[in-house]
């Protein structure tokens, strides 16, 4: 009897793994957008964490203050990374029922 339960559980785990792999592939195709500086700088990032586009409002480009622009780029990239992680966790949680499965994503 235990063997049957174990076999059933293994089938469920395999099904969950397939669903998670499919979802991971789908999420890689999605994008997130992070805007900082009151809309002055926007980054679009893929689910694979590749920066796909950057928009910089020309009014914030000051040759005398490159550091401010650099800081905005760093902040936008970090925010976009965070959004990708949150998107992945939220969508994976739908499959795993909220179970934390280390190393799965």
N, CA and C of each residue as an Amber inpcrd file, in Angstrom:
protein
   315
   0.8250000  -1.1970000   0.0000000   0.0000000   0.0000000   0.0000000
   0.8670000   1.2580000   0.0000000   1.9440000   1.2450000   0.7680000
   2.8390000   2.4020000   0.8080000   3.4440000   2.6750000  -0.5620000
   3.8110000   1.6180000  -1.2800000   4.4010000   1.7650000  -2.6080000
   3.4740000   2.4820000  -3.5680000   2.1790000   2.1790000  -3.4890000
   1.2050000   2.8350000  -4.3610000   1.1010000   4.3160000  -4.0690000
   1.1190000   4.6710000  -2.7930000   1.0670000   6.0780000  -2.4100000
   2.3200000   6.8120000  -2.8660000   3.4650000   6.1440000  -2.7130000
   4.7300000   6.7510000  -3.1130000   4.7460000   6.9570000  -4.6330000
   4.2440000   5.9700000  -5.3640000   4.2110000   6.0800000  -6.8210000
   3.2890000   7.2270000  -7.2500000   2.1610000   7.3440000  -6.5920000
   1.2280000   8.4350000  -6.8840000   1.8530000   9.7860000  -6.5880000
   2.5780000   9.8660000  -5.4780000   3.2350000  11.1140000  -5.1090000
   4.3160000  11.4660000  -6.1350000   5.0540000  10.4810000  -6.5900000
   6.1050000  10.7250000  -7.5810000   5.5070000  11.2390000  -8.8920000
   4.3510000  10.7060000  -9.2720000   3.6890000  11.1850000 -10.4830000
   3.2700000  12.6430000 -10.3290000   2.7670000  12.9900000  -9.1490000
   2.3730000  14.3770000  -8.8840000   3.5790000  15.3010000  -8.9430000
   4.6950000  14.8620000  -8.3660000   5.9230000  15.6690000  -8.3810000
   6.4110000  15.8570000  -9.8120000   6.3880000  14.7900000 -10.6000000
   6.8160000  14.8910000 -11.9930000   5.9190000  15.8420000 -12.7840000
   4.6190000  15.7720000 -12.5290000   3.6840000  16.6660000 -13.2060000
   3.9770000  18.1170000 -12.8160000   4.2150000  18.3490000 -11.5220000
   4.5180000  19.6920000 -11.0400000   5.8060000  20.2010000 -11.6820000
   6.8110000  19.3300000 -11.7940000   8.0710000  19.7310000 -12.4110000
   7.8660000  20.1350000 -13.8670000   7.0530000  19.3910000 -14.6000000
   6.7690000  19.7250000 -15.9950000   6.0480000  21.0630000 -16.0980000
   5.0660000  21.2690000 -15.2140000   4.3250000  22.5330000 -15.2150000
   5.2520000  23.6980000 -14.8940000   6.1570000  23.4890000 -13.9370000
   7.0850000  24.5480000 -13.5490000   8.0490000  24.8780000 -14.6930000
   8.5340000  23.8690000 -15.3770000   9.4490000  24.0930000 -16.5050000
   8.7380000  24.8730000 -17.6010000   7.5020000  24.4860000 -17.9020000
   6.7200000  25.1880000 -18.9240000   6.5060000  26.6460000 -18.5180000
   6.1570000  26.8670000 -17.2580000   5.9250000  28.2240000 -16.7780000
   7.2160000  29.0370000 -16.8170000   8.3310000  28.4430000 -16.4240000
   9.6100000  29.1530000 -16.4690000   9.9120000  29.6060000 -17.8890000
   9.6740000  28.7340000 -18.8530000   9.9060000  29.0900000 -20.2540000
   8.9940000  30.2400000 -20.6860000   7.7410000  30.1960000 -20.2490000
   6.8000000  31.2690000 -20.5790000   7.2080000  32.5840000 -19.9280000
   7.6370000  32.5190000 -18.6740000   8.0140000  33.7390000 -17.9540000
   9.2520000  34.3970000 -18.5560000  10.1180000  33.6070000 -19.1590000
  11.3100000  34.1710000 -19.8030000  10.9130000  35.0830000 -20.9610000
   9.7420000  34.8520000 -21.5290000   9.2730000  35.6510000 -22.6580000
   8.5850000  36.9430000 -22.1960000   8.2060000  37.0050000 -20.9350000
   7.5430000  38.2010000 -20.4140000   8.5760000  39.2890000 -20.1160000
   8.0870000  40.4960000 -19.9570000   8.9630000  41.6010000 -19.5740000
   8.3720000  42.3350000 -18.3810000   9.2420000  43.0200000 -17.6730000
   8.8280000  43.9200000 -16.6020000   9.4100000  45.2890000 -16.9340000
   8.8010000  46.3070000 -16.3600000   9.2540000  47.6720000 -16.5800000
   9.5100000  48.3180000 -15.2270000  10.6620000  48.9650000 -15.1080000
  10.9930000  49.6830000 -13.8800000  11.2810000  51.1290000 -14.2460000
  10.6230000  52.0350000 -13.5450000  10.7970000  53.4630000 -13.7880000
  11.2690000  54.1280000 -12.5030000  12.2800000  54.9620000 -12.6290000
  12.8280000  55.6770000 -11.4710000  12.9580000  57.1550000 -11.8050000
  13.2620000  57.9210000 -10.7780000  13.4530000  59.3550000 -10.9850000
  12.2040000  60.0630000 -11.4520000  11.0600000  59.6190000 -10.9390000
   9.8060000  60.2610000 -11.3210000   9.4880000  60.1110000 -12.7970000
   9.9210000  58.9900000 -13.3840000   9.6530000  58.7330000 -14.7890000
  10.7890000  59.1530000 -15.7050000  11.8840000  59.6100000 -15.1150000
  13.0030000  60.1010000 -15.9190000  13.7760000  58.9870000 -16.6060000
  13.7690000  57.7960000 -16.0260000  14.5190000  56.6840000 -16.6050000
  13.6970000  55.4170000 -16.4780000  13.5450000  54.7080000 -17.5840000
  12.7610000  53.4770000 -17.6070000  13.5810000  52.3670000 -18.2440000
  13.5480000  51.2020000 -17.6140000  14.2180000  50.0190000 -18.1430000
  13.1770000  48.9270000 -18.3220000  13.2480000  48.2420000 -19.4610000
  12.4260000  47.0670000 -19.7110000  13.3660000  45.8710000 -19.6610000
  12.9840000  44.8730000 -18.8420000  13.8250000  43.6990000 -18.6410000
  13.0090000  42.4440000 -18.9060000  13.6540000  41.4690000 -19.5540000
  12.9880000  40.2000000 -19.8270000  12.9770000  39.3350000 -18.5770000
  12.1860000  38.2840000 -18.6190000  12.1470000  37.3220000 -17.5250000
  13.4580000  36.5900000 -17.3420000  14.3430000  36.6780000 -18.3280000
  15.6790000  36.0950000 -18.2150000  16.6750000  37.1010000 -17.6410000
  16.1660000  38.2570000 -17.2460000  16.9490000  39.3420000 -16.6610000
  17.9280000  39.9720000 -17.6480000  17.5000000  40.0220000 -18.9040000
  18.2480000  40.7640000 -19.9110000  17.5780000  42.1150000 -20.0860000
  18.3590000  43.1880000 -20.0450000  17.8090000  44.5200000 -20.2780000
  17.4810000  44.6200000 -21.7580000  16.2270000  44.8900000 -22.0580000
  15.7890000  44.9550000 -23.4490000  15.7490000  46.3720000 -23.9820000
  15.4710000  47.3230000 -23.1040000  15.4850000  48.7140000 -23.5550000
  15.6810000  49.6400000 -22.3650000  16.2020000  50.8200000 -22.6970000
  16.4140000  51.8800000 -21.7110000  15.9030000  53.1720000 -22.3260000
  15.0950000  53.8930000 -21.5720000  14.6500000  55.2130000 -22.0170000
  15.1020000  56.2310000 -20.9830000  15.8050000  57.2440000 -21.4490000
  16.2840000  58.2990000 -20.5710000  15.6900000  59.6150000 -21.0590000
  14.9800000  60.2780000 -20.1790000  14.4360000  61.5920000 -20.5060000
  15.6220000  62.5380000 -20.7040000  15.7260000  63.1660000 -21.8690000
  16.8740000  64.0370000 -22.1410000  17.0720000  65.1530000 -21.1130000
  16.0240000  65.5350000 -20.4340000  16.1490000  66.6350000 -19.4660000
  17.0110000  66.2670000 -18.2640000  17.2420000  64.9730000 -18.0310000
  18.0690000  64.5900000 -16.8730000  19.5340000  64.3600000 -17.2540000
  19.8480000  64.5060000 -18.5260000  21.2340000  64.3080000 -18.9600000
  22.0030000  65.6010000 -18.7130000  22.8610000  65.5520000 -17.7260000
  23.6830000  66.7030000 -17.3440000  25.1430000  66.2710000 -17.3750000
  25.9040000  66.7380000 -18.3600000  27.3130000  66.3360000 -18.4530000
  28.1170000  66.6560000 -17.1930000  27.6160000  67.5910000 -16.4200000
  28.3120000  67.9670000 -15.1890000  27.9560000  67.0420000 -14.0250000
  26.9270000  66.2000000 -14.2040000  26.4770000  65.3190000 -13.1230000
  26.1970000  63.9180000 -13.6520000  27.1930000  63.3000000 -14.2350000
  27.0370000  61.9420000 -14.7590000  26.7160000  60.9570000 -13.6420000
  27.1880000  61.2210000 -12.4480000  26.9650000  60.3090000 -11.3200000
  25.4770000  60.1380000 -11.0200000  24.7090000  61.2040000 -11.1510000
  23.2740000  61.1130000 -10.8870000  22.6180000  60.1670000 -11.8850000
  22.9940000  60.2690000 -13.1620000  22.4440000  59.3850000 -14.1850000
  22.8720000  57.9460000 -13.9370000  24.1250000  57.7440000 -13.5560000
  24.6130000  56.4050000 -13.2410000  23.8150000  55.7940000 -12.0990000
  23.5480000  56.6030000 -11.0650000  22.7710000  56.1210000  -9.9170000
  21.3560000  55.7250000 -10.3330000  20.7550000  56.5000000 -11.2330000
  19.4070000  56.1780000 -11.7060000  19.4080000  54.8670000 -12.4950000
  20.4300000  54.6460000 -13.3130000  20.5170000  53.4000000 -14.0820000
  20.6280000  52.2120000 -13.1370000  21.5010000  52.3300000 -12.1340000
  21.6660000  51.2490000 -11.1520000  20.3420000  50.9830000 -10.4410000
  19.6680000  52.0360000 -10.0090000  18.3990000  51.8760000  -9.2950000
  17.3500000  51.2020000 -10.1810000  17.2910000  51.5840000 -11.4530000
  16.3020000  51.0050000 -12.3600000  16.5950000  49.5370000 -12.6320000
  17.8580000  49.1840000 -12.8340000  18.2200000  47.7860000 -13.0790000
  17.8900000  46.9450000 -11.8460000  18.2270000  47.4480000 -10.6670000
  17.9350000  46.7110000  -9.4420000  16.4330000  46.5370000  -9.2440000
  15.6630000  47.5640000  -9.5400000  14.2050000  47.4800000  -9.4070000
  13.6330000  46.4790000 -10.4130000  14.1380000  46.4880000 -11.6240000
  13.6660000  45.5440000 -12.6350000  13.9980000  44.1080000 -12.2300000
  15.2080000  43.8860000 -11.7080000  15.5820000  42.5530000 -11.2210000
  14.6180000  42.0840000 -10.1370000  14.3050000  42.9750000  -9.2250000
  13.3800000  42.6550000  -8.1340000  12.0020000  42.2830000  -8.6850000
  11.5440000  43.0340000  -9.6890000  10.2390000  42.7530000 -10.2810000
  10.2190000  41.3950000 -10.9880000  11.3200000  41.0400000 -11.6530000
  11.3950000  39.7240000 -12.3040000  11.3120000  38.6290000 -11.2410000
  12.0750000  38.7880000 -10.1500000  12.0450000  37.7930000  -9.0740000
  10.6440000  37.6500000  -8.4850000   9.9740000  38.7880000  -8.2660000
   8.6200000  38.7540000  -7.7170000   7.6470000  38.0860000  -8.6860000
   7.7870000  38.3800000  -9.9790000   6.9190000  37.7640000 -10.9900000
   7.1110000  36.2500000 -10.9850000   8.3610000  35.8080000 -10.9550000
   8.6640000  34.3750000 -10.9480000   8.0790000  33.7120000  -9.7020000
   8.3160000  34.3080000  -8.5380000   7.8410000  33.7240000  -7.2880000
   6.3150000  33.6470000  -7.2560000   5.6640000  34.7050000  -7.7170000
   4.1980000  34.7270000  -7.7080000   3.6250000  33.6480000  -8.6310000
   4.1580000  33.5470000  -9.8200000   3.6280000  32.5710000 -10.7750000
   3.9640000  31.1410000 -10.3440000   5.1540000  30.9210000  -9.8300000
   5.5370000  29.5810000  -9.3720000   4.7020000  29.1750000  -8.1610000
   4.3760000  30.1490000  -7.3250000   3.5510000  29.8730000  -6.1620000
   2.1930000  29.3160000  -6.5270000   1.7060000  29.6770000  -7.7160000
   0.4170000  29.1540000  -8.1740000   0.5100000  27.6520000  -8.4360000
   1.6800000  27.1980000  -8.8580000   1.8690000  25.7710000  -9.1420000
   2.1960000  25.0010000  -7.8710000   3.0670000  25.5750000  -7.0560000
   3.5450000  24.8530000  -5.8710000   2.6220000  25.0130000  -4.6800000
   1.5940000  25.8260000  -4.8100000   0.6800000  26.0400000  -3.6970000
   1.3340000  26.7880000  -2.5560000   2.3450000  27.5990000  -2.8970000
   3.0220000  28.3960000  -1.8900000   4.1660000  27.6830000  -1.2050000
   4.4120000  26.4150000  -1.5580000   5.5420000  25.7020000  -0.9580000
   6.8270000  26.3300000  -1.4580000   7.7630000  26.5410000  -0.5650000
   9.0640000  27.0640000  -0.9470000   9.9550000  25.8870000  -1.3430000
  10.2780000  25.8140000  -2.6290000  11.1030000  24.7220000  -3.1400000
  12.4460000  25.2910000  -3.5640000  13.4270000  25.2760000  -2.6720000
  14.7260000  25.8650000  -2.9720000  15.3330000  25.2680000  -4.2430000
  15.9410000  26.1390000  -5.0380000  16.6210000  25.6940000  -6.2380000
  15.7230000  25.4710000  -7.4320000  14.4340000  25.6310000  -7.2730000
  13.5240000  25.3790000  -8.3980000  13.4350000  26.5990000  -9.3180000
  13.6520000  27.7850000  -8.7840000  13.6280000  28.9970000  -9.6110000
  14.3610000  30.0900000  -8.9040000
